[in-house]
Amino acid sequence: MAFILSEDQQMLRDTAMAFARDELPVSHLRGLRDKDANGVDADTRSKLAELGFFGVLVPEEYDGVGLGMVAMGQIMEAQGRTIAATPLLQTAVLGTSIIVLGGSEAQKAAWLPKIASGDITVAVAVDEGTHHAPRNIATEAERNGQGYTLNGAKRFVADGHHADVFIIVARTFGEAGQAHGISLFIVPKDTQGLSVQALNTVDSHGAAHLHLDDVAVSEDNVIGAVDAGWEILDPALDRGRIALAAEALGSAQAAFDMTLEYLQTRKQFGQLIGSFQGLQHRAAKMFTELELTRSCIGAALSGVDENRNDTAELASLAKARASDLIHLVSNETVQFHGGIGMTDDHDSGLYMKRARVQEAQLGGASFHRDRYAKLNGF
Amino acid sequence: MAFDAPEELDDFRNEVRDWLEENCPASMRTPMKDDEIVWGGRREAFKNPDSKVWLERMGEKGWTAPEWPAEYGGGGLNKAQARVLQQELRRIKARPALFSFGLWMFGPALLEFGNEAQKKRFIPDIVKGKTRWCQGYSEPGAGSDLAGLQTKCEDKGDHWLINGQKVWTSYADQADWIFCLVRTDKSVKHDGISFLVFDMQTEGVEARPIKLISGSSPFCETFFTDVKVPKDQLVGKLNAGWTIAKRLLQFERSSISAGGFGGTGGSGILPPQEYAKQHVGVDETGRVSDGDLRARITDHLMYASAFKLTVQRSTEQAKAGQEVGHTASIMKYAAAKMNQDKCELIVEALGTDGLGWSGDGFAEDAKKATRSWLRSKGNSIEGGTSEINLNVIAKRVLGLREHQ
């Protein structure tokens, strides 16, 4: 377990933190919201590409930098600090991981360089219900002469409203709930039969429902072995969960810092409110949770890079604790700020809105507690 | 600090390995039994004779205190060597040769604040386990507000005269010597405290065990009536004892959070999920059938993992020369919560089997779990209450102000 960043990782962290602070402050998201951009931000996308952030998990032979998850985690934490809307989780982590872990040589050569350069963004479409349940796949992929025909629907796909390419999780065998029979399909956005319904979400990042109506997919666009997509999807989802946990950690730390500053400036009864023990103890407990959770995320990130065999457990640990952390800290941020925290002018509410999306995506605390308990045999 | 070249460290490792092979008795490589823990001192009975041999050999090398200076009987090892020694001890699953407040608390403070004569006089016997120390801090009127202590110490020219009472003195009835905070100036609070050491056999010292809700009595009330203490047994300067006291509390809190808690259960108690599986049962998918209990146990296990990983992170950061003071300060609070939650979940999972006290009607591990649960309530009180720890985090780490 490596908790200390290498020189490269530290440099990337510094770059990402400075970028988030200078180019993507919370006011940037506020601006996007106020002009109804729904989280779509071409300008930021090209800046991220220039910085090379899309290629952090892409191996060097496919034009990426191959720095690994610890490095990616630093970028995710940085964008979490300012609750920035970027395609990194879906494109640079989930989509990239699926192709790296399960793609054929031809698929890797076709897609990874384009991802690394920022030419295309990817959205992985998994869930069909309102709660994360990656085995509950009912979307059907039926074998036909030239390939497969997909029918079904996907809900609340992050970046679905602006992604160039989708990776659709569909069923080639068995019933919803089973791991066996799940397969993965690459579907470009303008494929006939695929319709995208953009959603205006509470966090102003946007998302989309997808409808698949006789969508034809060629054999070349199946990732990995048919029916065995779960073997690729599950570890890829874990990388996404860990990255999202890192993002939530960044948000929690920033909201906490903002709250701490308020405690040290706001006066009532002639006193700084930070001198009241009722608030001090709650702040101290939040800080404790932050530190404990930071260790879990550090361990999970480096667990992936070290190829540890308990990565699934570490991913659920990180995501469950990060979800609980951001839930606690975002609520307390509003409460500590009092009336000002209830106003749209203040950033508290933006953190709380984004928090709920971070919690729900890729499994909330209860999903991951259940998974962790199962992995531990009870 | 001199860094060893990797090959020198390898040589050291081989040396340690050979020495342990030859010197660590076979029974000292088996899991520790609760009644075979060695605390040393005049009263030590060495229930297992091998433990005496093991302590003598380790003490001779100074490896009970690997990083203390060799001139005072310590191991004189640098950090890298000490780490190698720990790794090799762990590798053969060697029992700790000595449990000691001298090693964990008093020794480190004395090395920092004591004079040369005091270090020469006391440190070697701590290393060898010849003197067992106890800590005279809390008083009936000075618990969380420790600096409010009132045990009186008067300068009588050729000696100090002590009158007063301490409470929660761990193992005072077993200890040979005490390190003790006393009041040498009543007109000021923190700046009127001094740090004294004396023999528990001195006339006028009396220790009475206190029976706890768990039935055990690790603590005592300790009374001092006209106790005469030689002048050279003052550590540090007169009225400057609070600085030493605070430093020593840091050693205490880190040794508590490193796992030295009362109520951690000892051997034989299973983790909560095992009792839940046995006593609550599982459904057809293997899940504990009480979903609420299952979720709370999982939450606890995750907290425990987070705790362990934070200890690792903090150790790595310290090795890399990064500031970790802020991490250390949260660990005492977190350790107390973690252990108490675990004890509660075990008793809850045991159901009525967790509600026994004594006799054949209850299994040994269940009775132990019940006693541990009761004992664990002290975790958030001893060594600084959780509320005091939260105050410390708020003020020293987060920089929040004192209420005016």
HADDOCK unambig.tbl for C-alpha pairs under 7 A between the chains (distance, minus, plus):
assign (segid A and resid 3 and name CA) (segid B and resid 313 and name CA) 5.69 0.50 0.50
assign (segid A and resid 3 and name CA) (segid B and resid 316 and name CA) 6.84 0.50 0.50
assign (segid A and resid 4 and name CA) (segid B and resid 317 and name CA) 6.74 0.50 0.50
assign (segid A and resid 264 and name CA) (segid B and resid 400 and name CA) 6.74 0.50 0.50
assign (segid A and resid 274 and name CA) (segid B and resid 400 and name CA) 5.69 0.50 0.50
assign (segid A and resid 274 and name CA) (segid B and resid 401 and name CA) 6.54 0.50 0.50
assign (segid A and resid 275 and name CA) (segid B and resid 400 and name CA) 6.23 0.50 0.50
assign (segid A and resid 275 and name CA) (segid B and resid 401 and name CA) 5.03 0.50 0.50
assign (segid A and resid 275 and name CA) (segid B and resid 402 and name CA) 5.41 0.50 0.50
assign (segid A and resid 275 and name CA) (segid B and resid 403 and name CA) 4.67 0.50 0.50
assign (segid A and resid 276 and name CA) (segid B and resid 403 and name CA) 6.28 0.50 0.50
assign (segid A and resid 280 and name CA) (segid B and resid 394 and name CA) 5.56 0.50 0.50
assign (segid A and resid 281 and name CA) (segid B and resid 390 and name CA) 5.52 0.50 0.50
assign (segid A and resid 281 and name CA) (segid B and resid 391 and name CA) 6.75 0.50 0.50
assign (segid A and resid 281 and name CA) (segid B and resid 394 and name CA) 6.87 0.50 0.50
assign (segid A and resid 283 and name CA) (segid B and resid 394 and name CA) 6.99 0.50 0.50
assign (segid A and resid 284 and name CA) (segid B and resid 390 and name CA) 5.65 0.50 0.50
assign (segid A and resid 284 and name CA) (segid B and resid 393 and name CA) 5.70 0.50 0.50
assign (segid A and resid 284 and name CA) (segid B and resid 394 and name CA) 5.38 0.50 0.50
assign (segid A and resid 288 and name CA) (segid B and resid 330 and name CA) 5.90 0.50 0.50
assign (segid A and resid 292 and name CA) (segid B and resid 306 and name CA) 5.19 0.50 0.50
assign (segid A and resid 292 and name CA) (segid B and resid 307 and name CA) 6.09 0.50 0.50
assign (segid A and resid 292 and name CA) (segid B and resid 310 and name CA) 5.85 0.50 0.50
assign (segid A and resid 293 and name CA) (segid B and resid 306 and name CA) 6.37 0.50 0.50
assign (segid A and resid 295 and name CA) (segid B and resid 306 and name CA) 6.40 0.50 0.50
assign (segid A and resid 295 and name CA) (segid B and resid 309 and name CA) 5.59 0.50 0.50
assign (segid A and resid 295 and name CA) (segid B and resid 310 and name CA) 5.17 0.50 0.50
assign (segid A and resid 295 and name CA) (segid B and resid 313 and name CA) 6.46 0.50 0.50
assign (segid A and resid 296 and name CA) (segid B and resid 306 and name CA) 5.60 0.50 0.50
assign (segid A and resid 296 and name CA) (segid B and resid 309 and name CA) 6.47 0.50 0.50
assign (segid A and resid 317 and name CA) (segid B and resid 302 and name CA) 6.17 0.50 0.50
assign (segid A and resid 369 and name CA) (segid B and resid 295 and name CA) 6.53 0.50 0.50
assign (segid A and resid 369 and name CA) (segid B and resid 298 and name CA) 6.03 0.50 0.50
assign (segid A and resid 369 and name CA) (segid B and resid 299 and name CA) 6.92 0.50 0.50
assign (segid A and resid 373 and name CA) (segid B and resid 298 and name CA) 6.00 0.50 0.50
assign (segid A and resid 378 and name CA) (segid B and resid 273 and name CA) 6.74 0.50 0.50
assign (segid A and resid 378 and name CA) (segid B and resid 286 and name CA) 5.97 0.50 0.50
assign (segid A and resid 378 and name CA) (segid B and resid 287 and name CA) 4.93 0.50 0.50
assign (segid A and resid 378 and name CA) (segid B and resid 288 and name CA) 5.73 0.50 0.50
